Amino acid sequence: MSLTFNLTGGKEIPPDNTKAFLYVAVPNNSVVTATKGNITLTPMMWNYFLRPTEDCAIFLISSNTFDNNAWTITATFDGLVATDSIIINSANKFNVDLAN
């Protein structure tokens, strides 16, 4: 059995390239973190209506962390752990599918 999750994001609001939104679709009741260096983020909010079996963890990534160093996204659910990385260097749209 494996845990699969999907990362999406992009420029929505604010339009001044000062923040990026990272959306992580995971099974219901997952624990999700985004880590880069000594920064660890937890979701700023959840969307519980993504799909009947999925939630969406929403992270707000500040522009002062935009660079080519990757964020490590970790999701844990029912003893399973999935992790991968994504580079967020602007508020422009990005989309990555991950599975572990």
ROBAGU-753195 format. One record per atom (N, C-alpha, C, O): residue number from 1; residue in three letters; atom name; x negated, y negated, z. Coordinates in steps of 0.2 Angstrom, whole numbers. Layout:
+-----+---------+-------+-------+-------+-------+
: num : residuo : atomo :    c1 :    c2 :    c3 :
+-----+---------+-------+-------+-------+-------+
: NUM :     ALA :    CA :     X :     Y :     Z :
...
+-----+---------+-------+-------+-------+-------+
//
This chain:
+-----+---------+-------+-------+-------+-------+
: num : residuo : atomo :    c1 :    c2 :    c3 :
+-----+---------+-------+-------+-------+-------+
:   1 :     MET :     N :    -4 :     6 :     0 :
:   1 :     MET :    CA :     0 :     0 :     0 :
:   1 :     MET :     C :    -4 :    -6 :     0 :
:   1 :     MET :     O :   -10 :    -6 :     3 :
:   2 :     SER :     N :    -2 :   -11 :    -3 :
:   2 :     SER :    CA :    -6 :   -17 :    -4 :
:   2 :     SER :     C :    -2 :   -23 :    -2 :
:   2 :     SER :     O :     4 :   -23 :    -3 :
:   3 :     LEU :     N :    -5 :   -29 :     0 :
:   3 :     LEU :    CA :    -2 :   -35 :     1 :
:   3 :     LEU :     C :    -3 :   -40 :    -5 :
:   3 :     LEU :     O :    -9 :   -41 :    -7 :
:   4 :     THR :     N :     2 :   -42 :    -8 :
:   4 :     THR :    CA :     1 :   -47 :   -14 :
:   4 :     THR :     C :     4 :   -53 :   -13 :
:   4 :     THR :     O :     9 :   -54 :   -10 :
:   5 :     PHE :     N :     0 :   -59 :   -14 :
:   5 :     PHE :    CA :     3 :   -65 :   -14 :
:   5 :     PHE :     C :     1 :   -70 :   -19 :
:   5 :     PHE :     O :    -4 :   -68 :   -23 :
:   6 :     ASN :     N :     4 :   -75 :   -20 :
:   6 :     ASN :    CA :     3 :   -80 :   -26 :
:   6 :     ASN :     C :     2 :   -87 :   -24 :
:   6 :     ASN :     O :     6 :   -89 :   -19 :
:   7 :     LEU :     N :    -3 :   -90 :   -26 :
:   7 :     LEU :    CA :    -4 :   -97 :   -25 :
:   7 :     LEU :     C :    -2 :  -101 :   -31 :
:   7 :     LEU :     O :    -4 :  -100 :   -36 :
:   8 :     THR :     N :     1 :  -107 :   -29 :
:   8 :     THR :    CA :     3 :  -112 :   -34 :
:   8 :     THR :     C :     2 :  -118 :   -31 :
:   8 :     THR :     O :     2 :  -119 :   -25 :
:   9 :     GLY :     N :     1 :  -123 :   -35 :
:   9 :     GLY :    CA :     1 :  -130 :   -32 :
:   9 :     GLY :     C :     0 :  -135 :   -38 :
:   9 :     GLY :     O :     1 :  -134 :   -44 :
:  10 :     GLY :     N :     0 :  -141 :   -36 :
:  10 :     GLY :    CA :    -1 :  -147 :   -41 :
:  10 :     GLY :     C :     1 :  -153 :   -38 :
:  10 :     GLY :     O :     3 :  -154 :   -32 :
:  11 :     LYS :     N :     1 :  -158 :   -43 :
:  11 :     LYS :    CA :     2 :  -165 :   -41 :
:  11 :     LYS :     C :    10 :  -166 :   -42 :
:  11 :     LYS :     O :    13 :  -166 :   -47 :
:  12 :     GLU :     N :    13 :  -167 :   -36 :
:  12 :     GLU :    CA :    20 :  -169 :   -35 :
:  12 :     GLU :     C :    21 :  -176 :   -32 :
:  12 :     GLU :     O :    22 :  -181 :   -35 :
:  13 :     ILE :     N :    20 :  -176 :   -25 :
:  13 :     ILE :    CA :    20 :  -182 :   -22 :
:  13 :     ILE :     C :    14 :  -182 :   -17 :
:  13 :     ILE :     O :    13 :  -177 :   -14 :
:  14 :     PRO :     N :    11 :  -187 :   -15 :
:  14 :     PRO :    CA :    11 :  -194 :   -18 :
:  14 :     PRO :     C :     8 :  -194 :   -25 :
:  14 :     PRO :     O :     3 :  -189 :   -26 :
:  15 :     PRO :     N :     9 :  -198 :   -30 :
:  15 :     PRO :    CA :     6 :  -198 :   -36 :
:  15 :     PRO :     C :    -1 :  -201 :   -37 :
:  15 :     PRO :     O :    -3 :  -202 :   -42 :
:  16 :     ASP :     N :    -4 :  -203 :   -31 :
:  16 :     ASP :    CA :   -10 :  -207 :   -31 :
:  16 :     ASP :     C :   -16 :  -203 :   -31 :
:  16 :     ASP :     O :   -21 :  -205 :   -29 :
:  17 :     ASN :     N :   -15 :  -196 :   -32 :
:  17 :     ASN :    CA :   -21 :  -191 :   -31 :
:  17 :     ASN :     C :   -24 :  -191 :   -24 :
:  17 :     ASN :     O :   -30 :  -190 :   -24 :
:  18 :     THR :     N :   -21 :  -193 :   -19 :
:  18 :     THR :    CA :   -24 :  -193 :   -12 :
:  18 :     THR :     C :   -22 :  -186 :    -9 :
:  18 :     THR :     O :   -25 :  -185 :    -4 :
:  19 :     LYS :     N :   -18 :  -182 :   -11 :
:  19 :     LYS :    CA :   -16 :  -176 :    -8 :
:  19 :     LYS :     C :   -14 :  -171 :   -13 :
:  19 :     LYS :     O :   -12 :  -172 :   -19 :
:  20 :     ALA :     N :   -15 :  -164 :   -12 :
:  20 :     ALA :    CA :   -13 :  -159 :   -16 :
:  20 :     ALA :     C :    -9 :  -154 :   -12 :
:  20 :     ALA :     O :   -10 :  -153 :    -6 :
:  21 :     PHE :     N :    -4 :  -151 :   -15 :
:  21 :     PHE :    CA :     0 :  -147 :   -11 :
:  21 :     PHE :     C :    -1 :  -140 :   -13 :
:  21 :     PHE :     O :    -2 :  -138 :   -19 :
:  22 :     LEU :     N :    -2 :  -135 :    -9 :
:  22 :     LEU :    CA :    -4 :  -128 :   -10 :
:  22 :     LEU :     C :     2 :  -124 :    -8 :
:  22 :     LEU :     O :     4 :  -124 :    -2 :
:  23 :     TYR :     N :     5 :  -120 :   -12 :
:  23 :     TYR :    CA :    11 :  -116 :   -11 :
:  23 :     TYR :     C :     8 :  -109 :   -11 :
:  23 :     TYR :     O :     5 :  -106 :   -16 :
:  24 :     VAL :     N :    10 :  -105 :    -5 :
:  24 :     VAL :    CA :     8 :   -98 :    -5 :
:  24 :     VAL :     C :    14 :   -94 :    -4 :
:  24 :     VAL :     O :    17 :   -94 :     1 :
:  25 :     ALA :     N :    16 :   -90 :    -9 :
:  25 :     ALA :    CA :    21 :   -85 :    -9 :
:  25 :     ALA :     C :    19 :   -79 :    -5 :
:  25 :     ALA :     O :    15 :   -75 :    -8 :
:  26 :     VAL :     N :    22 :   -77 :     0 :
:  26 :     VAL :    CA :    20 :   -71 :     4 :
:  26 :     VAL :     C :    26 :   -67 :     6 :
:  26 :     VAL :     O :    32 :   -70 :     6 :
:  27 :     PRO :     N :    26 :   -61 :     8 :
:  27 :     PRO :    CA :    31 :   -58 :    11 :
:  27 :     PRO :     C :    34 :   -61 :    17 :
:  27 :     PRO :     O :    30 :   -65 :    21 :
:  28 :     ASN :     N :    40 :   -61 :    19 :
:  28 :     ASN :    CA :    43 :   -64 :    25 :
:  28 :     ASN :     C :    39 :   -62 :    31 :
:  28 :     ASN :     O :    37 :   -56 :    32 :
:  29 :     ASN :     N :    38 :   -67 :    35 :
:  29 :     ASN :    CA :    35 :   -66 :    42 :
:  29 :     ASN :     C :    28 :   -65 :    41 :
:  29 :     ASN :     O :    25 :   -62 :    46 :
:  30 :     SER :     N :    24 :   -67 :    36 :
:  30 :     SER :    CA :    17 :   -66 :    35 :
:  30 :     SER :     C :    14 :   -72 :    39 :
:  30 :     SER :     O :    17 :   -77 :    41 :
:  31 :     VAL :     N :     8 :   -71 :    41 :
:  31 :     VAL :    CA :     4 :   -77 :    44 :
:  31 :     VAL :     C :    -1 :   -79 :    39 :
:  31 :     VAL :     O :    -5 :   -75 :    36 :
:  32 :     VAL :     N :    -2 :   -85 :    37 :
:  32 :     VAL :    CA :    -6 :   -88 :    32 :
:  32 :     VAL :     C :   -10 :   -93 :    34 :
:  32 :     VAL :     O :    -8 :   -98 :    38 :
:  33 :     THR :     N :   -17 :   -93 :    33 :
:  33 :     THR :    CA :   -21 :   -99 :    34 :
:  33 :     THR :     C :   -25 :  -101 :    28 :
:  33 :     THR :     O :   -26 :   -97 :    23 :
:  34 :     ALA :     N :   -27 :  -107 :    28 :
:  34 :     ALA :    CA :   -32 :  -109 :    22 :
:  34 :     ALA :     C :   -38 :  -112 :    26 :
:  34 :     ALA :     O :   -37 :  -116 :    30 :
:  35 :     THR :     N :   -44 :  -110 :    24 :
:  35 :     THR :    CA :   -50 :  -111 :    28 :
:  35 :     THR :     C :   -55 :  -114 :    23 :
:  35 :     THR :     O :   -56 :  -111 :    17 :
:  36 :     LYS :     N :   -59 :  -119 :    25 :
:  36 :     LYS :    CA :   -65 :  -121 :    21 :
:  36 :     LYS :     C :   -70 :  -124 :    26 :
:  36 :     LYS :     O :   -68 :  -129 :    29 :
:  37 :     GLY :     N :   -76 :  -121 :    26 :
:  37 :     GLY :    CA :   -81 :  -124 :    31 :
:  37 :     GLY :     C :   -78 :  -123 :    38 :
:  37 :     GLY :     O :   -75 :  -118 :    40 :
:  38 :     ASN :     N :   -78 :  -129 :    42 :
:  38 :     ASN :    CA :   -75 :  -129 :    49 :
:  38 :     ASN :     C :   -68 :  -131 :    49 :
:  38 :     ASN :     O :   -65 :  -133 :    54 :
:  39 :     ILE :     N :   -65 :  -132 :    43 :
:  39 :     ILE :    CA :   -57 :  -134 :    43 :
:  39 :     ILE :     C :   -53 :  -128 :    42 :
:  39 :     ILE :     O :   -54 :  -124 :    37 :
:  40 :     THR :     N :   -48 :  -127 :    46 :
:  40 :     THR :    CA :   -43 :  -121 :    46 :
:  40 :     THR :     C :   -36 :  -125 :    46 :
:  40 :     THR :     O :   -35 :  -128 :    51 :
:  41 :     LEU :     N :   -32 :  -123 :    41 :
:  41 :     LEU :    CA :   -26 :  -126 :    40 :
:  41 :     LEU :     C :   -21 :  -121 :    41 :
:  41 :     LEU :     O :   -22 :  -115 :    39 :
:  42 :     THR :     N :   -15 :  -122 :    45 :
:  42 :     THR :    CA :    -9 :  -118 :    45 :
:  42 :     THR :     C :    -4 :  -122 :    40 :
:  42 :     THR :     O :    -5 :  -128 :    39 :
:  43 :     PRO :     N :     1 :  -118 :    38 :
:  43 :     PRO :    CA :     6 :  -122 :    34 :
:  43 :     PRO :     C :     9 :  -128 :    37 :
:  43 :     PRO :     O :    11 :  -128 :    43 :
:  44 :     MET :     N :    10 :  -133 :    33 :
:  44 :     MET :    CA :    13 :  -139 :    36 :
:  44 :     MET :     C :    21 :  -138 :    36 :
:  44 :     MET :     O :    25 :  -141 :    40 :
:  45 :     MET :     N :    23 :  -133 :    32 :
:  45 :     MET :    CA :    30 :  -131 :    32 :
:  45 :     MET :     C :    31 :  -125 :    29 :
:  45 :     MET :     O :    27 :  -123 :    25 :
:  46 :     TRP :     N :    37 :  -122 :    29 :
:  46 :     TRP :    CA :    39 :  -116 :    26 :
:  46 :     TRP :     C :    45 :  -117 :    22 :
:  46 :     TRP :     O :    50 :  -120 :    24 :
:  47 :     ASN :     N :    46 :  -114 :    16 :
:  47 :     ASN :    CA :    52 :  -113 :    13 :
:  47 :     ASN :     C :    54 :  -106 :    13 :
:  47 :     ASN :     O :    51 :  -102 :    10 :
:  48 :     TYR :     N :    60 :  -105 :    17 :
:  48 :     TYR :    CA :    62 :   -98 :    18 :
:  48 :     TYR :     C :    67 :   -96 :    13 :
:  48 :     TYR :     O :    70 :   -90 :    14 :
:  49 :     PHE :     N :    68 :  -100 :     8 :
:  49 :     PHE :    CA :    73 :   -98 :     3 :
:  49 :     PHE :     C :    70 :   -96 :    -4 :
:  49 :     PHE :     O :    73 :   -97 :    -9 :
:  50 :     LEU :     N :    63 :   -95 :    -4 :
:  50 :     LEU :    CA :    60 :   -93 :   -11 :
:  50 :     LEU :     C :    63 :   -87 :   -14 :
:  50 :     LEU :     O :    66 :   -88 :   -20 :
:  51 :     ARG :     N :    63 :   -82 :   -11 :
:  51 :     ARG :    CA :    67 :   -76 :   -13 :
:  51 :     ARG :     C :    69 :   -72 :    -7 :
:  51 :     ARG :     O :    67 :   -73 :    -2 :
:  52 :     PRO :     N :    73 :   -67 :    -8 :
:  52 :     PRO :    CA :    76 :   -63 :    -2 :
:  52 :     PRO :     C :    70 :   -60 :     2 :
:  52 :     PRO :     O :    71 :   -60 :     8 :
:  53 :     THR :     N :    65 :   -58 :    -1 :
:  53 :     THR :    CA :    60 :   -55 :     3 :
:  53 :     THR :     C :    53 :   -59 :     3 :
:  53 :     THR :     O :    48 :   -56 :     6 :
:  54 :     GLU :     N :    53 :   -65 :     1 :
:  54 :     GLU :    CA :    47 :   -69 :     1 :
:  54 :     GLU :     C :    49 :   -76 :     4 :
:  54 :     GLU :     O :    54 :   -79 :     4 :
:  55 :     ASP :     N :    43 :   -78 :     8 :
:  55 :     ASP :    CA :    43 :   -85 :    10 :
:  55 :     ASP :     C :    38 :   -89 :     6 :
:  55 :     ASP :     O :    34 :   -86 :     3 :
:  56 :     CYS :     N :    38 :   -95 :     7 :
:  56 :     CYS :    CA :    33 :  -100 :     4 :
:  56 :     CYS :     C :    30 :  -104 :     9 :
:  56 :     CYS :     O :    33 :  -108 :    12 :
:  57 :     ALA :     N :    23 :  -103 :    11 :
:  57 :     ALA :    CA :    20 :  -107 :    15 :
:  57 :     ALA :     C :    17 :  -113 :    11 :
:  57 :     ALA :     O :    14 :  -112 :     6 :
:  58 :     ILE :     N :    18 :  -119 :    14 :
:  58 :     ILE :    CA :    16 :  -125 :    10 :
:  58 :     ILE :     C :    11 :  -129 :    14 :
:  58 :     ILE :     O :    12 :  -130 :    20 :
:  59 :     PHE :     N :     5 :  -129 :    11 :
:  59 :     PHE :    CA :    -1 :  -133 :    14 :
:  59 :     PHE :     C :    -2 :  -140 :    11 :
:  59 :     PHE :     O :     0 :  -140 :     5 :
:  60 :     LEU :     N :    -4 :  -145 :    14 :
:  60 :     LEU :    CA :    -5 :  -151 :    12 :
:  60 :     LEU :     C :   -13 :  -152 :    12 :
:  60 :     LEU :     O :   -16 :  -152 :    18 :
:  61 :     ILE :     N :   -16 :  -153 :     6 :
:  61 :     ILE :    CA :   -23 :  -153 :     6 :
:  61 :     ILE :     C :   -25 :  -160 :     5 :
:  61 :     ILE :     O :   -23 :  -163 :     0 :
:  62 :     SER :     N :   -29 :  -163 :     9 :
:  62 :     SER :    CA :   -31 :  -170 :     9 :
:  62 :     SER :     C :   -37 :  -171 :     4 :
:  62 :     SER :     O :   -41 :  -167 :     3 :
:  63 :     SER :     N :   -37 :  -177 :     1 :
:  63 :     SER :    CA :   -42 :  -178 :    -5 :
:  63 :     SER :     C :   -49 :  -179 :    -2 :
:  63 :     SER :     O :   -53 :  -178 :    -6 :
:  64 :     ASN :     N :   -49 :  -180 :     5 :
:  64 :     ASN :    CA :   -56 :  -180 :     7 :
:  64 :     ASN :     C :   -59 :  -173 :     7 :
:  64 :     ASN :     O :   -65 :  -173 :     9 :
:  65 :     THR :     N :   -56 :  -168 :     6 :
:  65 :     THR :    CA :   -58 :  -161 :     5 :
:  65 :     THR :     C :   -59 :  -159 :    -2 :
:  65 :     THR :     O :   -61 :  -153 :    -3 :
:  66 :     PHE :     N :   -57 :  -163 :    -7 :
:  66 :     PHE :    CA :   -57 :  -161 :   -14 :
:  66 :     PHE :     C :   -65 :  -161 :   -16 :
:  66 :     PHE :     O :   -68 :  -166 :   -16 :
:  67 :     ASP :     N :   -67 :  -155 :   -18 :
:  67 :     ASP :    CA :   -74 :  -154 :   -21 :
:  67 :     ASP :     C :   -74 :  -147 :   -24 :
:  67 :     ASP :     O :   -68 :  -144 :   -24 :
:  68 :     ASN :     N :   -79 :  -144 :   -26 :
:  68 :     ASN :    CA :   -80 :  -138 :   -29 :
:  68 :     ASN :     C :   -81 :  -132 :   -24 :
:  68 :     ASN :     O :   -83 :  -127 :   -26 :
:  69 :     ASN :     N :   -80 :  -133 :   -18 :
:  69 :     ASN :    CA :   -81 :  -128 :   -13 :
:  69 :     ASN :     C :   -74 :  -125 :   -12 :
:  69 :     ASN :     O :   -69 :  -129 :   -11 :
:  70 :     ALA :     N :   -74 :  -119 :   -12 :
:  70 :     ALA :    CA :   -67 :  -115 :   -12 :
:  70 :     ALA :     C :   -64 :  -115 :    -5 :
:  70 :     ALA :     O :   -68 :  -114 :     0 :
:  71 :     TRP :     N :   -58 :  -115 :    -5 :
:  71 :     TRP :    CA :   -54 :  -114 :     1 :
:  71 :     TRP :     C :   -53 :  -106 :     1 :
:  71 :     TRP :     O :   -52 :  -103 :    -4 :
:  72 :     THR :     N :   -53 :  -103 :     7 :
:  72 :     THR :    CA :   -51 :   -96 :     8 :
:  72 :     THR :     C :   -44 :   -95 :    10 :
:  72 :     THR :     O :   -43 :   -98 :    16 :
:  73 :     ILE :     N :   -40 :   -92 :     7 :
:  73 :     ILE :    CA :   -33 :   -91 :     9 :
:  73 :     ILE :     C :   -32 :   -84 :    11 :
:  73 :     ILE :     O :   -34 :   -79 :     8 :
:  74 :     THR :     N :   -30 :   -83 :    17 :
:  74 :     THR :    CA :   -29 :   -77 :    21 :
:  74 :     THR :     C :   -22 :   -76 :    23 :
:  74 :     THR :     O :   -19 :   -80 :    26 :
:  75 :     ALA :     N :   -19 :   -70 :    20 :
:  75 :     ALA :    CA :   -12 :   -69 :    22 :
:  75 :     ALA :     C :   -12 :   -62 :    26 :
:  75 :     ALA :     O :   -15 :   -57 :    24 :
:  76 :     THR :     N :    -8 :   -62 :    31 :
:  76 :     THR :    CA :    -8 :   -55 :    35 :
:  76 :     THR :     C :    -1 :   -54 :    36 :
:  76 :     THR :     O :     4 :   -58 :    38 :
:  77 :     PHE :     N :     1 :   -47 :    35 :
:  77 :     PHE :    CA :     8 :   -45 :    35 :
:  77 :     PHE :     C :     8 :   -38 :    37 :
:  77 :     PHE :     O :     5 :   -34 :    33 :
:  78 :     ASP :     N :    11 :   -36 :    42 :
:  78 :     ASP :    CA :    12 :   -29 :    44 :
:  78 :     ASP :     C :     6 :   -25 :    44 :
:  78 :     ASP :     O :     5 :   -19 :    42 :
:  79 :     GLY :     N :     0 :   -28 :    47 :
:  79 :     GLY :    CA :    -6 :   -24 :    47 :
:  79 :     GLY :     C :   -10 :   -25 :    41 :
:  79 :     GLY :     O :   -16 :   -23 :    41 :
:  80 :     LEU :     N :    -8 :   -27 :    36 :
:  80 :     LEU :    CA :   -11 :   -28 :    29 :
:  80 :     LEU :     C :   -14 :   -35 :    29 :
:  80 :     LEU :     O :   -11 :   -40 :    31 :
:  81 :     VAL :     N :   -20 :   -36 :    26 :
:  81 :     VAL :    CA :   -23 :   -43 :    25 :
:  81 :     VAL :     C :   -25 :   -43 :    18 :
:  81 :     VAL :     O :   -28 :   -39 :    15 :
:  82 :     ALA :     N :   -23 :   -49 :    15 :
:  82 :     ALA :    CA :   -25 :   -51 :     8 :
:  82 :     ALA :     C :   -29 :   -58 :     9 :
:  82 :     ALA :     O :   -27 :   -62 :    12 :
:  83 :     THR :     N :   -35 :   -58 :     5 :
:  83 :     THR :    CA :   -38 :   -64 :     5 :
:  83 :     THR :     C :   -42 :   -66 :    -1 :
:  83 :     THR :     O :   -43 :   -61 :    -5 :
:  84 :     ASP :     N :   -42 :   -72 :    -3 :
:  84 :     ASP :    CA :   -45 :   -74 :    -9 :
:  84 :     ASP :     C :   -47 :   -81 :    -9 :
:  84 :     ASP :     O :   -46 :   -84 :    -4 :
:  85 :     SER :     N :   -50 :   -84 :   -14 :
:  85 :     SER :    CA :   -52 :   -91 :   -14 :
:  85 :     SER :     C :   -49 :   -95 :   -20 :
:  85 :     SER :     O :   -47 :   -92 :   -25 :
:  86 :     ILE :     N :   -48 :  -102 :   -18 :
:  86 :     ILE :    CA :   -46 :  -106 :   -24 :
:  86 :     ILE :     C :   -50 :  -113 :   -23 :
:  86 :     ILE :     O :   -50 :  -115 :   -17 :
:  87 :     ILE :     N :   -52 :  -116 :   -28 :
:  87 :     ILE :    CA :   -55 :  -122 :   -28 :
:  87 :     ILE :     C :   -50 :  -127 :   -30 :
:  87 :     ILE :     O :   -46 :  -127 :   -35 :
:  88 :     ILE :     N :   -49 :  -132 :   -25 :
:  88 :     ILE :    CA :   -44 :  -138 :   -26 :
:  88 :     ILE :     C :   -49 :  -144 :   -26 :
:  88 :     ILE :     O :   -51 :  -147 :   -21 :
:  89 :     ASN :     N :   -50 :  -147 :   -32 :
:  89 :     ASN :    CA :   -54 :  -153 :   -32 :
:  89 :     ASN :     C :   -51 :  -159 :   -35 :
:  89 :     ASN :     O :   -54 :  -164 :   -36 :
:  90 :     SER :     N :   -44 :  -158 :   -35 :
:  90 :     SER :    CA :   -40 :  -164 :   -37 :
:  90 :     SER :     C :   -33 :  -162 :   -36 :
:  90 :     SER :     O :   -31 :  -157 :   -34 :
:  91 :     ALA :     N :   -28 :  -167 :   -36 :
:  91 :     ALA :    CA :   -21 :  -166 :   -36 :
:  91 :     ALA :     C :   -18 :  -163 :   -42 :
:  91 :     ALA :     O :   -12 :  -162 :   -42 :
:  92 :     ASN :     N :   -22 :  -162 :   -47 :
:  92 :     ASN :    CA :   -19 :  -159 :   -53 :
:  92 :     ASN :     C :   -17 :  -152 :   -52 :
:  92 :     ASN :     O :   -19 :  -149 :   -47 :
:  93 :     LYS :     N :   -13 :  -150 :   -57 :
:  93 :     LYS :    CA :   -10 :  -143 :   -56 :
:  93 :     LYS :     C :   -15 :  -138 :   -56 :
:  93 :     LYS :     O :   -19 :  -138 :   -60 :
:  94 :     PHE :     N :   -13 :  -133 :   -52 :
:  94 :     PHE :    CA :   -17 :  -127 :   -52 :
:  94 :     PHE :     C :   -13 :  -121 :   -51 :
:  94 :     PHE :     O :    -7 :  -122 :   -48 :
:  95 :     ASN :     N :   -15 :  -115 :   -53 :
:  95 :     ASN :    CA :   -11 :  -109 :   -52 :
:  95 :     ASN :     C :   -15 :  -103 :   -53 :
:  95 :     ASN :     O :   -19 :  -102 :   -57 :
:  96 :     VAL :     N :   -15 :   -99 :   -47 :
:  96 :     VAL :    CA :   -19 :   -93 :   -47 :
:  96 :     VAL :     C :   -15 :   -87 :   -44 :
:  96 :     VAL :     O :   -11 :   -88 :   -39 :
:  97 :     ASP :     N :   -15 :   -81 :   -47 :
:  97 :     ASP :    CA :   -12 :   -75 :   -45 :
:  97 :     ASP :     C :   -17 :   -71 :   -41 :
:  97 :     ASP :     O :   -23 :   -70 :   -44 :
:  98 :     LEU :     N :   -16 :   -69 :   -35 :
:  98 :     LEU :    CA :   -20 :   -65 :   -31 :
:  98 :     LEU :     C :   -17 :   -59 :   -28 :
:  98 :     LEU :     O :   -11 :   -59 :   -27 :
:  99 :     ALA :     N :   -21 :   -54 :   -28 :
:  99 :     ALA :    CA :   -18 :   -47 :   -25 :
:  99 :     ALA :     C :   -24 :   -44 :   -22 :
:  99 :     ALA :     O :   -30 :   -43 :   -25 :
: 100 :     ASN :     N :   -23 :   -41 :   -16 :
: 100 :     ASN :    CA :   -28 :   -37 :   -12 :
: 100 :     ASN :     C :   -25 :   -31 :   -10 :
: 100 :     ASN :     O :   -28 :   -27 :    -6 :
+-----+---------+-------+-------+-------+-------+
//
